[in-house]
């Protein structure tokens, strides 16, 4: 099931989750402006390409999903749940409101 979590909950849970995968569903252009460290980027706007890439992932892991504002990541969580992923967390407010650590290329 998808669960909306605040960035405080996100940071706290990831710190204690050995099974965590951070998933960034934004476009490559958006990612170039900065991203949360150690993330995996799969652009949800790729449509079938997104579904193909997500289908290759380990469904037993816990996915922490974010986009710019929280809308695309909520959609990604829903799709992932339909594909059999049990644990997905959606970052409320997205990267726009992220105050944690950021990497810029």
N, C-alpha and C positions, 0 to 999 in steps of 0.2 A: 504493500500500500504506500502511496505517496503521502509525505507529511511535509507541511510548510514549517520551516524553522527560521528563527532570527539568526543574525550573524553571530550573536553571543552563543546561542545554542550550537550553531554550526562549528565554531572554533573549539568549544568545550568537547563536543562529541567526537570530532575528528582527532583531537589530542588523545582520546582514550579508545579509539577504534582501530584495531590492527587490521581490520577488513575493509577499510575505507578506500574508495576511489573518487577523486574529484573530477567531475565531468563538466567541461565548458562547452555549451552548445551554440556559441556565437560564431560569426563569420571570421575568416582569417584576418580581415581588415580590422575588425573589432579587437581581436586578440593582440594585434600589433600595438594597440594603445595601452596594453597592460593586462595582466592576468594574475590569478591566484596561483602561488607556487605549486609545482608537482601535479598539475592538472593534465587531463587527457582532453584534447579538443576534437569534437565531432559536430560539425555544423548542421543544425536541425533543418536549415533551409535547403539542404541537399536532397530532401525528400526521400526517395528510395535509397539513395546512397547512404543517408543517415541510418535508415533501418537496417541496411546490410552491415554497416560497421558496428552498430549496437548489437546486432545478432551474434557477432563474434565474441562479445564480452562474456566474462564469467558471471553467471546469474546468481552465484552464491555470495557475491560481495555486496557491500553497502555503498550505494551511489549517492554522492552529494553533488547535486546538479545546479548549475547557475547559468544565467544569461545576463543581458544588460539590465533588465528591470524586474525579472521574475516571471514574465508571461510565457516566453518560449520554453523556459526550464520547467514550468508547470506542465506544459504540453508534452515535453520530453518525458517527464516522470510518468504521465498518464500512458503514453505509448509504451514505455518500458514495462510498466505494470501489466499491460495487455500482452506483452511478449514473454511474460513469466518472471520478470525481475521482482523479487519480493520486497526489497528494501530500497526505497528512493526518497531522498530528502531534497526539497526545493528551497533554495535560498530566497527568502522574502526580501524584496527590494533590489535584488540582483547586484551586479558589479557596480552600478551607479552609486549605491549607498554603502559599498564595502569600505570598511575602515581598517581592515587587517593588512597583512603583508601583501605587497604587490611586486610582480616582476615586470620590467619593461625591457623589450629587446632593443 
